[in-house]
Amino acid sequence: MAKDNQKKENTTDELLRDLLIVQLGLAGLAQHQIREIVEVDMHRVNRIVKHFKKIGK
């Protein structure tokens, strides 16, 4: 039972980190800034943020 609860907590933590990366990416922060805030590796940030379209001026 405790193992299932720990797995759910880890899944929730990872989902919240991904959502934070999405929100920071939409806010226009640079990838290295997002990496520093969320404290994850750059590959994870890049994997998520690369799907956003750049807004032209």
C-alpha positions in Angstrom: 0.0 0.0 0.0 2.8 2.4 0.9 4.6 1.7 -2.4 1.5 2.7 -4.4 1.2 5.9 -2.4 4.8 6.7 -3.0 4.4 6.1 -6.8 1.4 8.5 -6.9 3.4 11.2 -5.1 6.2 10.9 -7.5 3.9 11.0 -10.5 2.2 14.1 -9.0 5.5 15.8 -8.4 6.6 15.2 -12.0 3.4 16.4 -13.4 3.5 19.6 -11.4 7.1 20.2 -12.6 6.0 19.7 -16.2 3.1 22.1 -15.7 5.4 24.7 -14.2 7.8 24.4 -17.2 4.8 24.9 -19.5 3.7 28.0 -17.6 7.1 29.5 -17.5 7.6 28.8 -21.2 4.4 30.5 -22.0 5.4 33.5 -19.9 8.4 33.9 -22.2 11.3 32.9 -19.9 14.5 31.5 -21.5 15.1 27.8 -21.2 18.1 28.2 -18.9 16.0 30.4 -16.6 13.3 27.8 -16.5 15.9 25.1 -15.7 17.2 27.1 -12.8 13.7 27.7 -11.3 12.4 24.2 -11.7 15.7 22.5 -10.9 15.6 19.9 -13.7 18.0 19.1 -16.5 18.0 21.1 -19.7 16.8 18.1 -21.8 13.5 18.0 -19.9 12.9 21.7 -20.4 13.9 21.6 -24.1 11.6 18.5 -24.6 8.6 20.5 -23.4 9.3 24.1 -24.5 10.3 23.2 -28.1 6.6 22.7 -28.9 5.8 26.4 -28.3 5.7 28.7 -31.3 7.9 31.8 -31.3 5.8 34.9 -31.4 7.1 37.4 -34.0 7.4 41.1 -33.4 
